[in-house]
Amino acid sequence: MKRFNYILIFSILIFTSCKKDWLEEKSDKSLVIPSTLEDCQLFLDNNSRLNSREPGIGDMGADDYYKIYNDWLSATEMERNIYTWNPSIFVTGISADWNSQYEKIYYSNAVLETLKKINKTPSNEVQWNAVKGSALFFRAHGLYNIVNLYARPYHSTTAGSDLGVPIKLTADINEVVSRGTVQNVFDQILKDLTEASGLLPNMPDYKTRPSEAAVQGLLADVYLTMGNYDKALEYANACLAINSSLLNYNTLSQSSLTPFTRFNNEVIFHATQQAYGMTSSSTAYIDTVLLASYHNNDLRKVLFFRNRGVGFTFKGNYNQSASNYFSGISTDEIFLIRAESFARKNLITEAMSDLNKLLITRWRSGTYVNMSALNQADALTKILSERRKELLFRGKRWMDLRRLNMDISFAVTLTRNLNGVNFTLPPNDKKYVYPIPENEVRLTGLVQNPR
């Protein structure tokens, strides 16, 4: 019963916190702070809050799919705005993606504050460490998701001055925190993950829980985003030393509408995106150029896509579902991070070896011929092409567009056509940064992103 009381109280707080009169009142924090290690674990096992509502607006704005005009018309106004890269997006002044990640951060802070009051003893040390490591991981994960949507892409020369996102480090819902800088946010993410390392089991009892492998994998991803390829390589190595399993796609049913099982061997940490109609598996048609890039012997062509007659839609969801796309951490992504890091360091043989290890499991048995690369540029082109083909609808493409657009060799202009009207998004455009929800700006005075 205690678990449900916490969830009910917190849900009330979340929905009420958007109102000015709520912010002006002092809440009784004791109502929503756990008191024991068992309470803390229950907080962190609330999968519907911490694992199931990862941001989906990045994929919505990306270029892996297109909409038929009538299907676009039937979407919500917010979704139509995102699809056409409209300067104005959140018509209600609220962003579910923003709220869900700060809710995750709240849960994490509530647990961390409780741990300060619970002594670590020989009898509770393993559980105490796991709870702390999990809370730190979830807080870092939430901040990472937010900063990659609502702040400018990380660049070492500007991160110290670019506006970041609020870094909430307490469970006080009335606390107002300024945006700080992008560098501040990434420093906090790295601090939390570094502190979490060593506190968690290598692999968890349940894949919805963080683990040492998940910490190392997320560190690899963060450093890739930062362009620190030495560190990305180091942590990808550490992650794959714990789990380097890859599925053999030849063993999967090509006729199934959900060919991938939830919690399969590649999954290190399970999380899913919020479901949006715009990217629904029934009406989000795969970009035709992207679809044509898959070789006929590449099993992803039949395992990832369903022929709808007017186009192909996505079914390659590691969540074993037609909605709520998988957006967690998995070994295939870590192999691609390591391959790219090797290539960035001009270690071409190692880079292509990792790429071939992955792809031989994706092609029909006996048909795959190892790829080679002429030089660094050729290796990167091939790796990044396969990264896009492997990680569809996992919340990665928008992040990749943001970071790769800073390199003229990989910058792209996105285009949409609806009923004869063209829409474009040039590389490094201001609209690659989503606006801060207007309610947040109005109630807290946060500086809005220019659009």
Sine and cosine of phi, psi and omega as CSV:
sin_phi,cos_phi,sin_psi,cos_psi,sin_omega,cos_omega
0.00,0.00,-0.59,0.80,-0.03,-1.00
-0.86,0.51,-0.65,0.76,-0.02,-1.00
-0.85,0.53,-0.71,0.71,-0.06,-1.00
-0.95,0.31,-0.50,0.86,0.09,-1.00
-0.89,0.46,-0.69,0.72,0.02,-1.00
-0.88,0.48,-0.72,0.69,-0.05,-1.00
-0.90,0.43,-0.68,0.73,0.01,-1.00
-0.88,0.47,-0.74,0.67,-0.01,-1.00
-0.87,0.48,-0.69,0.72,-0.05,-1.00
-0.92,0.38,-0.61,0.79,0.05,-1.00
-0.87,0.49,-0.65,0.76,0.04,-1.00
-0.88,0.48,-0.69,0.73,-0.01,-1.00
-0.89,0.46,-0.69,0.72,-0.04,-1.00
-0.87,0.49,-0.73,0.68,-0.07,-1.00
-0.96,0.27,-0.43,0.90,-0.01,-1.00
-1.00,0.08,-0.40,0.92,-0.14,-0.99
-0.92,0.39,-0.24,0.97,0.03,-1.00
-0.97,0.24,-0.22,0.98,-0.05,-1.00
-1.00,-0.01,0.66,-0.75,-0.05,-1.00
-0.87,0.49,-0.64,0.77,-0.06,-1.00
-0.91,0.41,-0.48,0.87,0.07,-1.00
-0.92,0.39,-0.69,0.72,-0.02,-1.00
-0.90,0.44,-0.44,0.90,-0.02,-1.00
-0.99,0.14,-0.19,0.98,0.02,-1.00
-1.00,-0.08,0.44,-0.90,0.10,-1.00
-1.00,-0.03,0.86,-0.52,0.00,-1.00
-1.00,0.05,0.35,-0.94,0.06,-1.00
-1.00,0.01,0.99,-0.13,-0.09,-1.00
-0.88,0.47,-0.42,0.91,-0.04,-1.00
-0.89,0.45,-0.36,0.93,0.00,-1.00
-0.94,0.35,-0.42,0.91,-0.14,-0.99
-0.84,-0.54,0.23,0.97,0.06,-1.00
-0.96,-0.29,0.81,-0.58,0.05,-1.00
-0.91,0.42,0.28,-0.96,-0.08,-1.00
-0.84,-0.54,-0.28,0.96,-0.02,-1.00
-0.78,-0.63,0.20,-0.98,0.07,-1.00
-0.88,0.48,-0.60,0.80,0.02,-1.00
-0.91,0.43,-0.66,0.75,0.08,-1.00
-0.86,0.51,-0.70,0.71,-0.02,-1.00
-0.87,0.50,-0.69,0.73,0.01,-1.00
-0.91,0.42,-0.61,0.80,0.07,-1.00
-0.89,0.46,-0.67,0.75,0.07,-1.00
-0.83,0.56,-0.74,0.67,-0.10,-0.99
-0.97,0.24,-0.30,0.95,0.06,-1.00
-1.00,-0.03,0.17,0.99,0.04,-1.00
-0.98,0.21,0.98,0.19,-0.13,-0.99
-0.87,0.50,-0.52,0.85,-0.02,-1.00
-0.91,0.41,-0.37,0.93,0.01,-1.00
-0.98,-0.19,-0.64,0.77,-0.15,-0.99
-0.99,-0.12,-0.35,0.94,-0.07,-1.00
-0.88,-0.48,-0.30,0.95,-0.26,-0.97
-0.94,-0.33,0.09,1.00,-0.06,-1.00
-0.71,-0.71,0.72,0.69,0.08,-1.00
-0.92,0.39,0.46,-0.89,-0.06,-1.00
-0.86,0.51,0.66,-0.75,0.05,-1.00
-0.90,-0.44,-0.06,1.00,-0.08,-1.00
-0.97,0.25,-0.31,0.95,0.07,-1.00
-0.92,0.38,-0.80,0.60,0.05,-1.00
-0.86,0.52,-0.55,0.83,-0.01,-1.00
-0.89,0.46,-0.55,0.83,-0.02,-1.00
-1.00,-0.01,-0.06,1.00,-0.10,-0.99
-1.00,0.06,-0.06,-1.00,-0.23,-0.97
-0.93,-0.37,0.29,0.96,-0.04,-1.00
-1.00,0.10,-0.06,1.00,-0.07,-1.00
-0.55,-0.83,0.20,-0.98,0.13,-0.99
-0.63,-0.78,0.32,-0.95,-0.01,-1.00
-0.89,-0.45,0.61,-0.79,0.22,-0.98
-0.97,0.25,0.60,-0.80,-0.17,-0.99
-0.79,0.61,-0.75,0.67,-0.04,-1.00
-0.90,0.44,-0.57,0.82,0.06,-1.00
-0.93,0.37,-0.62,0.78,0.05,-1.00
-0.89,0.46,-0.66,0.75,-0.01,-1.00
-0.88,0.48,-0.51,0.86,-0.07,-1.00
-0.99,0.14,-0.11,0.99,0.01,-1.00
-0.98,0.20,0.20,-0.98,0.05,-1.00
-0.93,0.36,0.32,-0.95,0.00,-1.00
-0.88,0.48,-0.64,0.77,0.03,-1.00
-0.87,0.50,-0.70,0.71,-0.02,-1.00
-0.92,0.39,-0.63,0.78,0.05,-1.00
-0.89,0.46,-0.64,0.77,0.02,-1.00
-0.90,0.44,-0.68,0.73,0.00,-1.00
-0.91,0.42,-0.68,0.74,-0.04,-1.00
-0.87,0.49,-0.59,0.80,-0.03,-1.00
-0.99,-0.16,0.19,0.98,0.04,-1.00
0.81,0.58,0.71,0.70,0.03,-1.00
-0.93,0.36,0.65,-0.76,0.06,-1.00
-0.84,0.54,-0.56,0.83,0.02,-1.00
-0.98,-0.20,0.76,-0.65,-0.10,-0.99
-0.84,-0.55,-0.88,0.47,-0.18,-0.98
-1.00,0.09,1.00,0.05,-0.14,-0.99
-0.91,0.42,-0.43,0.90,0.03,-1.00
-1.00,0.02,-0.09,1.00,-0.06,-1.00
0.99,0.15,0.08,1.00,-0.05,-1.00
-0.81,-0.58,0.63,-0.77,0.10,-1.00
-0.87,-0.50,0.88,-0.47,0.01,-1.00
-0.89,0.46,-0.54,0.84,-0.02,-1.00
-0.93,0.36,-0.65,0.76,0.08,-1.00
-0.89,0.46,-0.77,0.63,-0.06,-1.00
-0.88,0.47,-0.67,0.74,-0.07,-1.00
-0.90,0.43,-0.59,0.81,-0.02,-1.00
-0.97,0.23,-0.57,0.82,0.09,-1.00
-0.96,0.29,-0.45,0.89,0.13,-0.99
-0.91,0.42,-0.68,0.73,0.07,-1.00
-0.86,0.51,-0.67,0.74,0.02,-1.00
-0.91,0.42,-0.62,0.78,0.06,-1.00
-0.86,0.51,-0.77,0.64,0.01,-1.00
-0.80,0.59,-0.72,0.69,-0.02,-1.00
-0.88,0.47,-0.71,0.71,-0.01,-1.00
-0.91,0.41,-0.61,0.79,0.03,-1.00
-0.87,0.49,-0.66,0.75,0.03,-1.00
-0.93,0.38,-0.71,0.71,-0.03,-1.00
-0.90,0.44,-0.57,0.82,0.05,-1.00
-0.93,0.37,-0.60,0.80,0.04,-1.00
-0.91,0.41,-0.66,0.75,-0.03,-1.00
-0.87,0.49,-0.47,0.88,0.03,-1.00
-0.90,0.44,-0.35,0.94,-0.03,-1.00
-0.98,-0.20,-0.03,1.00,-0.03,-1.00
-0.91,-0.40,0.88,-0.47,0.01,-1.00
-0.93,0.36,0.67,-0.75,0.11,-0.99
-1.00,0.09,0.81,-0.58,-0.04,-1.00
-0.82,-0.57,0.25,-0.97,0.06,-1.00
-0.83,0.56,-0.52,0.85,-0.06,-1.00
-0.99,0.17,-0.42,0.91,-0.03,-1.00
-0.91,-0.41,0.11,0.99,-0.16,-0.99
-0.85,0.52,-0.71,0.70,-0.05,-1.00
-0.89,0.46,-0.73,0.68,0.00,-1.00
-0.92,0.38,-0.67,0.74,0.00,-1.00
-0.86,0.51,-0.72,0.69,0.00,-1.00
-0.89,0.45,-0.69,0.73,-0.03,-1.00
-0.90,0.43,-0.64,0.77,0.03,-1.00
-0.90,0.44,-0.72,0.70,0.01,-1.00
-0.90,0.43,-0.72,0.70,0.00,-1.00
-0.87,0.50,-0.63,0.78,0.02,-1.00
-0.91,0.41,-0.70,0.71,0.00,-1.00
-0.88,0.47,-0.67,0.74,0.03,-1.00
-0.90,0.43,-0.66,0.75,0.03,-1.00
-0.88,0.48,-0.76,0.66,-0.05,-1.00
-0.89,0.45,-0.62,0.79,0.02,-1.00
-0.91,0.42,-0.70,0.71,0.03,-1.00
-0.89,0.46,-0.66,0.75,-0.02,-1.00
-0.89,0.45,-0.68,0.73,0.03,-1.00
-0.89,0.46,-0.72,0.69,0.03,-1.00
-0.88,0.48,-0.64,0.77,-0.01,-1.00
-0.90,0.43,-0.68,0.74,0.03,-1.00
-0.88,0.47,-0.66,0.75,-0.06,-1.00
-0.94,0.33,-0.72,0.70,-0.09,-1.00
-0.92,0.40,-0.44,0.90,0.01,-1.00
-0.99,0.14,-0.02,1.00,0.07,-1.00
-0.90,-0.43,-0.65,0.76,-0.22,-0.98
-0.94,-0.35,0.22,0.97,0.08,-1.00
-0.63,-0.77,0.27,-0.96,-0.01,-1.00
-0.91,0.42,0.45,-0.89,0.04,-1.00
-0.85,0.53,0.54,-0.84,-0.01,-1.00
-0.92,0.40,0.79,-0.61,0.16,-0.99
-0.65,-0.76,0.78,-0.63,-0.14,-0.99
-0.85,0.53,-0.49,0.87,-0.06,-1.00
-0.99,0.11,-0.30,0.95,-0.06,-1.00
-0.84,-0.54,-0.17,0.99,-0.09,-1.00
-0.87,0.50,-0.48,0.88,-0.01,-1.00
-0.96,0.26,-0.19,0.98,0.02,-1.00
-0.85,-0.53,-0.37,0.93,0.04,-1.00
-0.91,0.42,0.66,-0.75,0.02,-1.00
-0.91,0.41,0.74,-0.68,0.02,-1.00
-1.00,-0.09,-0.62,-0.78,0.08,-1.00
-0.76,-0.65,0.35,-0.94,-0.02,-1.00
-0.86,0.51,0.72,-0.69,0.05,-1.00
-0.98,-0.21,0.98,-0.17,-0.01,-1.00
-1.00,0.04,0.86,-0.50,-0.04,-1.00
-0.87,-0.48,0.14,0.99,0.06,-1.00
-0.74,-0.67,0.26,-0.97,0.04,-1.00
-1.00,-0.05,0.25,0.97,0.04,-1.00
-0.99,0.16,0.95,-0.30,-0.07,-1.00
-0.95,0.31,-0.23,0.97,0.02,-1.00
-1.00,0.05,-0.19,0.98,-0.05,-1.00
-0.93,0.37,0.76,-0.65,0.06,-1.00
-0.97,-0.24,0.83,-0.56,-0.06,-1.00
-0.87,-0.50,0.70,-0.72,0.02,-1.00
-0.97,0.25,0.09,-1.00,-0.09,-1.00
-0.97,0.23,-0.46,0.89,-0.07,-1.00
0.87,0.49,-0.51,-0.86,-0.02,-1.00
-0.85,-0.52,0.27,-0.96,0.08,-1.00
-0.85,0.53,-0.64,0.76,0.01,-1.00
-0.89,0.46,-0.65,0.76,0.05,-1.00
-0.83,0.56,-0.70,0.71,-0.05,-1.00
-0.91,0.40,-0.73,0.68,-0.01,-1.00
-0.91,0.41,-0.57,0.82,0.07,-1.00
-0.88,0.47,-0.67,0.74,0.01,-1.00
-0.92,0.39,-0.67,0.74,0.04,-1.00
-0.84,0.53,-0.74,0.67,-0.01,-1.00
-0.91,0.40,-0.61,0.79,0.03,-1.00
-0.88,0.48,-0.74,0.67,-0.02,-1.00
-0.89,0.46,-0.70,0.71,-0.04,-1.00
-0.94,0.35,-0.62,0.79,0.04,-1.00
-0.90,0.44,-0.65,0.76,0.02,-1.00
-0.94,0.35,-0.55,0.84,0.00,-1.00
-0.94,0.34,-0.50,0.87,-0.03,-1.00
-0.88,0.48,0.77,-0.64,-0.02,-1.00
1.00,-0.09,-0.21,0.98,-0.02,-1.00
-1.00,-0.08,-0.31,0.95,-0.15,-0.99
-0.94,-0.34,0.38,-0.92,0.11,-0.99
-0.92,0.39,0.43,-0.90,0.00,-1.00
-0.83,0.56,-0.73,0.69,0.10,-0.99
-0.78,-0.63,0.59,-0.81,-0.13,-0.99
-1.00,0.07,0.25,-0.97,0.14,-0.99
-0.92,0.39,-0.57,0.82,0.01,-1.00
-0.76,-0.65,0.68,-0.73,-0.12,-0.99
-0.97,0.26,-0.06,1.00,0.15,-0.99
-0.99,0.13,-0.15,0.99,0.04,-1.00
-0.99,-0.12,0.56,-0.83,0.08,-1.00
-0.91,0.42,0.32,-0.95,0.00,-1.00
-0.50,-0.87,0.10,-0.99,0.08,-1.00
-0.88,0.47,-0.65,0.76,0.04,-1.00
-0.87,0.49,-0.65,0.76,0.02,-1.00
-0.91,0.41,-0.66,0.75,0.04,-1.00
-0.87,0.50,-0.75,0.66,-0.01,-1.00
-0.90,0.43,-0.62,0.78,0.02,-1.00
-0.91,0.41,-0.67,0.75,0.03,-1.00
-0.93,0.38,-0.62,0.78,0.08,-1.00
-0.86,0.51,-0.66,0.75,0.03,-1.00
-0.87,0.49,-0.68,0.73,0.00,-1.00
-0.91,0.42,-0.70,0.71,-0.01,-1.00
-0.88,0.48,-0.72,0.69,-0.02,-1.00
-0.93,0.38,-0.53,0.85,0.10,-0.99
-0.88,0.47,-0.71,0.70,0.02,-1.00
-0.87,0.49,-0.58,0.82,-0.01,-1.00
-0.98,0.18,-0.17,0.99,-0.03,-1.00
0.98,0.21,0.30,0.95,0.05,-1.00
-0.99,-0.12,1.00,0.02,-0.17,-0.99
-0.98,0.21,-0.41,0.91,0.11,-0.99
-0.88,0.47,-0.75,0.66,-0.01,-1.00
-0.94,0.33,-0.62,0.79,0.04,-1.00
-0.87,0.50,-0.66,0.75,0.03,-1.00
-0.91,0.41,-0.70,0.72,-0.01,-1.00
-0.85,0.53,-0.72,0.69,-0.08,-1.00
-0.99,0.17,-0.48,0.88,0.13,-0.99
-0.90,0.44,-0.66,0.76,0.08,-1.00
-0.86,0.51,-0.71,0.71,-0.03,-1.00
-0.90,0.44,-0.63,0.77,0.01,-1.00
-0.92,0.40,-0.75,0.66,-0.05,-1.00
-0.94,0.33,-0.35,0.94,0.10,-1.00
-0.92,0.39,-0.41,0.91,0.03,-1.00
-1.00,0.01,-0.71,0.70,-0.01,-1.00
-0.57,-0.82,0.90,-0.43,0.04,-1.00
-0.83,-0.56,0.39,0.92,-0.04,-1.00
-0.92,0.40,0.65,-0.76,0.11,-0.99
-0.77,-0.63,0.65,-0.76,0.07,-1.00
-0.95,0.32,0.58,-0.81,0.18,-0.98
-1.00,-0.04,0.95,-0.30,-0.10,-1.00
-0.91,0.42,-0.25,0.97,0.06,-1.00
-0.93,0.38,-0.31,0.95,-0.04,-1.00
-1.00,0.00,-0.04,1.00,-0.10,-0.99
-0.99,-0.14,0.44,-0.90,-0.01,-1.00
-0.97,0.23,0.87,-0.50,0.00,-1.00
-0.97,0.24,-0.35,0.94,-0.03,-1.00
-1.00,0.00,-0.23,0.97,-0.04,-1.00
-0.93,0.37,0.59,-0.81,0.09,-1.00
-0.98,0.17,-0.26,0.97,0.09,-1.00
-0.70,-0.71,0.97,0.24,-0.14,-0.99
-0.95,0.31,-0.28,0.96,-0.08,-1.00
-0.95,-0.30,0.76,-0.65,0.01,-1.00
-0.99,0.16,0.57,-0.82,0.11,-0.99
-0.90,0.43,0.61,-0.79,0.01,-1.00
0.90,0.43,0.51,0.86,0.01,-1.00
-0.91,0.41,0.08,-1.00,-0.16,-0.99
-0.90,0.44,-0.37,0.93,0.02,-1.00
-0.98,0.18,-0.33,0.95,-0.09,-1.00
-0.97,0.22,0.85,-0.53,0.07,-1.00
-0.99,-0.11,-0.68,0.74,0.03,-1.00
-0.63,-0.78,0.82,-0.58,-0.09,-1.00
-1.00,-0.07,0.81,-0.58,0.12,-0.99
-0.50,-0.87,0.42,-0.91,-0.01,-1.00
-0.71,-0.70,0.42,-0.91,0.00,-1.00
-0.99,0.15,0.38,-0.93,0.22,-0.97
-0.89,0.46,0.62,-0.78,-0.02,-1.00
-1.00,0.10,0.78,-0.62,0.08,-1.00
-0.83,-0.56,0.62,-0.78,0.01,-1.00
-0.88,0.48,-0.52,0.86,-0.05,-1.00
-0.87,0.49,-0.60,0.80,-0.02,-1.00
-0.97,-0.26,0.32,0.95,0.01,-1.00
-0.83,0.55,0.59,-0.80,-0.02,-1.00
-0.92,0.39,-0.13,0.99,0.00,-1.00
-1.00,-0.02,-0.43,0.90,-0.10,-0.99
-0.70,-0.71,0.10,1.00,0.08,-1.00
-0.99,-0.11,0.97,-0.24,-0.11,-0.99
-1.00,0.02,0.70,-0.72,-0.07,-1.00
-0.92,0.38,0.71,-0.70,0.04,-1.00
-0.77,0.64,0.77,-0.64,-0.13,-0.99
-0.92,0.39,-0.57,0.82,0.04,-1.00
-0.93,0.38,-0.67,0.75,0.05,-1.00
-0.88,0.47,-0.72,0.70,-0.01,-1.00
-0.86,0.50,-0.66,0.75,-0.03,-1.00
-0.93,0.36,-0.26,0.97,-0.04,-1.00
-0.98,0.21,-0.19,0.98,0.04,-1.00
-1.00,0.09,0.80,-0.60,0.07,-1.00
-0.91,0.40,0.48,-0.88,0.00,-1.00
-0.89,0.46,-0.41,0.91,0.05,-1.00
-1.00,0.02,-0.04,1.00,0.05,-1.00
-0.99,0.14,0.93,-0.38,-0.08,-1.00
-0.92,0.39,-0.27,0.96,0.08,-1.00
-0.88,0.47,-0.43,0.90,-0.02,-1.00
-0.90,0.43,-0.49,0.87,0.01,-1.00
-0.97,-0.24,-0.46,0.89,0.00,-1.00
-0.99,0.12,-0.45,0.89,-0.03,-1.00
-1.00,-0.02,-0.41,0.91,-0.22,-0.98
-0.79,-0.62,0.55,-0.84,0.03,-1.00
-0.87,-0.50,0.76,-0.65,0.00,-1.00
-0.98,0.18,0.90,-0.44,-0.01,-1.00
-0.98,-0.19,0.16,0.99,-0.03,-1.00
1.00,0.02,-0.84,0.54,0.01,-1.00
-1.00,0.02,-0.13,0.99,0.00,-1.00
0.16,-0.99,0.04,-1.00,-0.01,-1.00
-0.96,-0.29,0.67,-0.74,0.06,-1.00
-0.91,-0.42,0.18,-0.98,-0.14,-0.99
-1.00,-0.01,0.71,-0.70,0.10,-1.00
-0.73,-0.68,0.15,0.99,-0.09,-1.00
-1.00,0.04,0.66,0.75,-0.11,-0.99
-0.99,0.11,0.84,-0.54,0.04,-1.00
-0.95,0.30,0.08,1.00,0.08,-1.00
-1.00,-0.10,0.06,1.00,0.01,-1.00
0.79,0.61,0.77,0.63,-0.10,-1.00
-0.43,-0.90,0.39,-0.92,0.07,-1.00
-1.00,0.06,-0.03,1.00,0.03,-1.00
-0.60,-0.80,-0.05,-1.00,0.00,-1.00
0.76,0.65,0.95,0.32,-0.09,-1.00
-0.89,0.45,0.60,-0.80,0.07,-1.00
-0.87,0.48,0.71,-0.70,0.03,-1.00
-0.62,-0.79,0.44,0.90,-0.02,-1.00
-1.00,0.09,-0.47,-0.88,-0.02,-1.00
-0.92,-0.38,0.73,-0.68,-0.07,-1.00
-0.60,-0.80,0.36,-0.93,-0.10,-0.99
-0.92,0.39,-0.54,0.84,0.01,-1.00
-0.88,0.48,-0.65,0.76,0.05,-1.00
-0.90,0.43,-0.65,0.76,-0.03,-1.00
-0.92,0.39,-0.61,0.79,0.10,-0.99
-0.86,0.51,-0.64,0.77,0.01,-1.00
-0.94,0.34,-0.59,0.80,0.08,-1.00
-0.89,0.46,-0.70,0.71,-0.01,-1.00
-0.92,0.39,-0.66,0.76,0.03,-1.00
-0.87,0.50,-0.72,0.70,0.01,-1.00
-0.90,0.43,-0.64,0.77,0.00,-1.00
-0.90,0.44,-0.67,0.74,0.08,-1.00
-0.85,0.52,-0.73,0.69,-0.04,-1.00
-0.90,0.44,-0.66,0.75,0.02,-1.00
-0.88,0.48,-0.47,0.88,0.02,-1.00
-1.00,-0.04,0.14,0.99,0.02,-1.00
0.90,0.43,0.46,0.89,0.10,-0.99
-0.99,-0.12,0.97,0.22,-0.21,-0.98
-0.93,0.37,-0.67,0.74,-0.02,-1.00
-0.87,0.50,-0.71,0.70,0.00,-1.00
-0.92,0.40,-0.63,0.78,-0.01,-1.00
-0.89,0.46,-0.74,0.68,-0.05,-1.00
-0.95,0.30,-0.48,0.88,0.08,-1.00
-0.88,0.47,-0.71,0.71,0.04,-1.00
-0.90,0.44,-0.67,0.74,0.00,-1.00
-0.89,0.46,-0.67,0.74,0.00,-1.00
-0.93,0.37,-0.58,0.82,0.07,-1.00
-0.85,0.52,-0.63,0.78,0.01,-1.00
-0.95,0.30,-0.78,0.63,-0.17,-0.98
-0.94,0.35,-0.50,0.87,0.00,-1.00
-0.90,0.43,-0.39,0.92,0.06,-1.00
-0.99,0.10,-0.17,0.99,-0.05,-1.00
-0.98,-0.19,-0.33,0.94,-0.07,-1.00
-0.99,-0.12,0.33,-0.94,0.08,-1.00
-0.84,0.54,0.65,-0.76,-0.05,-1.00
-0.80,0.60,0.75,-0.66,0.08,-1.00
0.99,0.13,0.02,1.00,-0.06,-1.00
-0.96,-0.30,-0.30,0.95,-0.10,-0.99
-0.98,0.18,0.72,-0.69,0.09,-1.00
-0.91,-0.41,0.81,-0.58,-0.05,-1.00
-0.80,0.60,0.70,-0.72,0.07,-1.00
-0.99,0.13,0.49,-0.87,0.17,-0.99
-0.78,-0.63,0.16,-0.99,-0.01,-1.00
-0.74,-0.67,0.63,-0.78,-0.01,-1.00
-0.95,0.30,-0.55,0.83,-0.07,-1.00
-0.28,-0.96,-0.10,-0.99,-0.04,-1.00
-0.88,0.47,-0.70,0.71,-0.03,-1.00
-0.88,0.47,-0.65,0.76,0.01,-1.00
-0.92,0.40,-0.66,0.75,0.02,-1.00
-0.89,0.46,-0.72,0.69,-0.01,-1.00
-0.89,0.45,-0.65,0.76,0.02,-1.00
-0.86,0.51,-0.71,0.71,-0.03,-1.00
-0.94,0.34,-0.66,0.75,-0.01,-1.00
-0.92,0.40,-0.70,0.72,-0.03,-1.00
-0.93,0.36,-0.53,0.85,0.09,-1.00
-0.90,0.44,-0.71,0.71,0.01,-1.00
-0.94,0.34,-0.52,0.86,0.07,-1.00
-0.87,0.49,-0.70,0.71,0.02,-1.00
-0.90,0.43,-0.65,0.76,-0.04,-1.00
-0.94,0.33,-0.45,0.89,-0.05,-1.00
-1.00,0.05,-0.59,0.81,-0.23,-0.97
-0.95,-0.30,0.60,0.80,0.00,-1.00
-0.89,0.46,0.65,-0.76,0.10,-1.00
0.80,0.60,0.63,0.78,0.09,-1.00
-0.91,-0.42,0.24,0.97,0.00,-1.00
0.98,0.19,0.29,0.96,-0.09,-1.00
-0.97,-0.23,-0.51,0.86,-0.16,-0.99
-0.90,0.44,-0.68,0.73,0.00,-1.00
-0.88,0.48,-0.68,0.73,0.04,-1.00
-0.89,0.46,-0.65,0.76,0.01,-1.00
-0.92,0.39,-0.66,0.75,0.05,-1.00
-0.86,0.52,-0.68,0.73,-0.02,-1.00
-0.87,0.49,-0.73,0.68,-0.06,-1.00
-0.98,0.21,-0.61,0.79,-0.06,-1.00
-0.97,0.25,-0.43,0.90,0.05,-1.00
-0.89,0.46,-0.34,0.94,0.01,-1.00
-0.97,0.24,-0.15,0.99,0.07,-1.00
-0.93,-0.36,0.90,-0.43,-0.09,-1.00
-0.84,0.54,-0.43,0.90,-0.01,-1.00
-0.93,0.38,-0.42,0.91,-0.08,-1.00
-0.85,-0.52,0.06,1.00,0.00,-1.00
-0.93,0.37,0.63,-0.77,0.01,-1.00
-0.71,-0.70,0.48,-0.88,0.15,-0.99
-0.98,-0.18,0.82,-0.57,0.01,-1.00
-1.00,0.04,0.58,-0.82,0.01,-1.00
-0.70,-0.71,0.56,-0.83,0.14,-0.99
-0.76,-0.65,0.47,-0.88,0.14,-0.99
-0.74,-0.68,0.82,-0.57,0.02,-1.00
-0.76,-0.65,0.91,-0.40,0.07,-1.00
0.81,0.58,0.63,0.78,0.04,-1.00
1.00,0.07,-0.03,1.00,0.01,-1.00
-0.98,-0.21,0.78,-0.62,-0.01,-1.00
-1.00,-0.10,0.61,-0.79,0.09,-1.00
-0.80,-0.61,0.64,-0.77,-0.02,-1.00
-0.73,-0.68,0.47,-0.88,0.10,-0.99
-0.74,-0.67,0.97,-0.23,-0.03,-1.00
-0.95,0.32,0.32,-0.95,0.07,-1.00
-0.85,0.53,0.61,-0.79,0.08,-1.00
0.88,0.47,0.34,0.94,0.03,-1.00
-0.92,0.40,0.47,-0.89,0.02,-1.00
-0.86,0.51,-0.41,0.91,-0.05,-1.00
-0.98,0.22,0.00,1.00,0.19,-0.98
-0.97,0.26,-0.09,1.00,0.10,-1.00
-0.92,-0.40,0.88,-0.47,-0.01,-1.00
-0.95,0.32,0.51,-0.86,0.00,-1.00
-0.94,0.33,0.56,-0.83,0.16,-0.99
-0.89,0.45,0.72,-0.69,0.03,-1.00
-0.80,0.60,0.71,-0.71,-0.11,-0.99
-0.86,0.51,-0.54,0.84,0.04,-1.00
-0.87,0.49,-0.64,0.77,0.03,-1.00
-0.91,0.40,-0.67,0.74,0.02,-1.00
-0.89,0.45,-0.70,0.72,-0.06,-1.00
-0.93,0.37,-0.66,0.75,-0.12,-0.99
-1.00,0.08,-0.45,0.89,-0.11,-0.99
-0.89,-0.46,-0.18,0.98,0.02,-1.00
0.98,0.21,0.28,0.96,0.02,-1.00
-0.89,0.46,0.57,-0.82,0.04,-1.00
-0.96,0.29,0.76,-0.65,-0.02,-1.00
-0.98,0.19,0.52,-0.85,0.09,-1.00
-0.97,0.25,0.70,-0.71,0.09,-1.00
-0.94,0.34,0.64,-0.77,0.01,-1.00
-0.82,-0.57,0.00,0.00,0.00,0.00
